[in-house]
Amino acid sequence: MSGRRGFLISAAAWAGAAAMPAIAQHEDLSADTTQDDQPVRRRYMMEDTYGNVVTDEDLQGKFVLIYFGYTACPDVCPTTLSTISDVMEGLGEKTDDLAVLFVTVDPDRDTAKLLREYVGFFDERIIALRGPKPYTDHMVKTFNARYEVYTPDPEHPEDYAVDHTASTAFVDPYGDLIRRFPHGMAAQDIITDITATMAQAMAQ
């Protein structure tokens, strides 16, 4: 890992820790994988950090990586985004056919500006999305992910953390969910998988 990448992880982790009290470590809420292969249209509508509406139709024709998290996440989100950044770097020109979405599950605290700066730590090509809670809940459910707000002290409801699904969804150009990359999977293994999937799609 380069010194620059290490700095980015440290900076992002520090930014997350500074935004929330030191409470419990993140808990991975496993996705409902039994629903992953259901032939359903996975529709969503959110906003990027510039106020532009982004829907599933905007990304038709591209492979998409989708990760649900939040900027105050103390550990899992920074390491996952660092891995995704390494994946994008390793894919080279293949990223022209790939979009990466970081979808916040904490829209109350994650402003557009904060999200833009946060993903910019890792790779400016990552598209951060946010939306009102009903829209966020819909997109989370659409991809069979989960999240839960954890408030350790009811007298301080503003001091909360968010447990969430830690895997990254990999979606094909037609919007179908191909598979999930688990948290901790090596960047090179993800690169190999994505490269093979893209090659197979082009051969069809």
N, C-alpha and C positions, 0 to 999 in steps of 0.2 A: 504494500500500500504506500503510495507516495506521501511525502510530507504534506502536500497541499490537501490531499484527501483526508488525512488525519486531522488537519486543522479544521476542515469543514465539518467533520463529525463532531469535534469538540465544540465548535462554535454553535452548531445547531442544538446539540444536547444542552449546552449552557443556556441558550435562548429558551428552550423548553423548560428547563429547571427553574429559570428566573421567573417564568410566567405562572408557576403553580407552586404550592407548598410541597415539601418533601413528604409524600405519603406513600401508599403501597405501590409496589412495582406493578407494571402492566400485566394484566391477565389476558391471555389469548382466548377469545371467544370463537371457537371453531365454527367455520362456515357449515351450512347445511348442504353437504356435498351430495346427499341423496337427490337433491333437486337440481344439481348442476347440469345434468344431461336432458332436462326437460325441454322439449321443442317449443319454447315460448319466445315471443319477441321481447327483448330486454330493453324497454324504452325508458328514457329519463330526460329531464330538462333541468339544467343548472346554469350558473353564471360563472364565467372566468373572472380573473382578478381585474379585468378592465371593464367589467359590466356587460360583456357580450354574452348573449344566451348561447349555450352549448347543448345540443341534443345528440342522441344516438345517431340520428340521420347525418349529422355533420361529419361523423367519423366513419361512415360507411365507405368501404374500399380500403381501409387501413386495418392492420392488426393493432390491438389496443391492450396496454397493461393498465389495470385499474387497482389502485391501492386506497383503502379507507383508513384515515388516521387523523391526527390533529397536531398542531404546532407545539403544544405544551407536553407532548408525549416525551417521557424522559429517556427512553431507551430504544424501543422497537422501531418507531418511525424513523429516527435518524439513521439507524443501521440499515433498515430496508431501503431508504432513499439513497444511501451511499452505494448499496449493491446495485440498485437500478441505474444509478449514474455510471457505474463501471460497466454495466450491461450495454448501455447506450454507446459508451465509448468503444467497447469491444465490437459492437455491431457495425460501426463505421457507416458507410453509405446505406446500409440496410435500414437505418433509422428513418429514411425517407418514407418507408412504408409502415412505420410504427408510430403510434401516439401513446404518450404516457400521461395518465390522469392521477393526480393526488386529490382525493375528495375528502374534505374535512367533515368529521362527525361532531365538530364543536363550532358551529357557525356563529354562536353568540359571542365567542371570544376571538375566533379567527376572522379578522377583518380582511378585506381584499388586499390591503397594503401589507399586512403581516404575512399572509399566505404567499404573496408575490416574493417578498424578501426571503421567506423560509425556503421555498423550493429553489430560489435562485442560488442558495448556498450550494446546492448539489448539481443542478443542471438547468439552465434557463429554458430548455426545451420541454421540461415537465410542465404540464398544464394543471394549475390548481383550480379546483372548482368548489363553490359554496352555494348554499341556497337556504331558504326557510326550512324549518324542521320538517314539515310534511314532505317537501321535495327531497330532502336528505334521507328521510326514512324510506321513502319510495325507492330511491336508487339503491340504498343499502339492501332492502328486501329483494329488489330486482336481481341482484347478484348473489343472493342467498348468504349475505354477510350478516354480522350482528354487531351491536354496540350497546353498552350500558353505562350510564353516568353513575359514578360512585362518589358519595358525599360522606366523608368520615365523621364530620361534626355538623349536626343539623342546625346549630346556632350560627354556623358560617357556611351557608349554602353556596357562596361564591367560590369556596375552596373545594373544588371537585376535580376528579380525574375521570377519564373515560376508558373503560376496557373495550377492546374492539378486536375484530378478526384481523389476524396478522399476516395471512397469506395474500398473495397478489394474483388477481384474476387475469387470465390471458384470453383475449377475445379475438375471434377471426374477423375478416373484412365484411362478413354478413351479419355480424352482431351475435354470433353463437359463442357461448363460453366453451373454450377448448379444454382448459385445465387450470389448476392453481399451482403457483410456485410457493412452497411453504417458506415461512420465515427461517432464515439461516441457510437456505440453499445457496451454494457458491455461485458467484456471478458467471464463471466460465460454464458451469452446467446449464445455467439459464440461457446463455448465449448459444450453446450447442443445440439446445432444444428449439429455441426460436428460429435459428438458422435452418434447421432441418424441416420445421413446419412451414416456413416460408418457401423453401425449395420445393417441397411437396405440393404446395398450393400452386406454384408457378408451372409445375409439370402437368397439372390436370387440365 
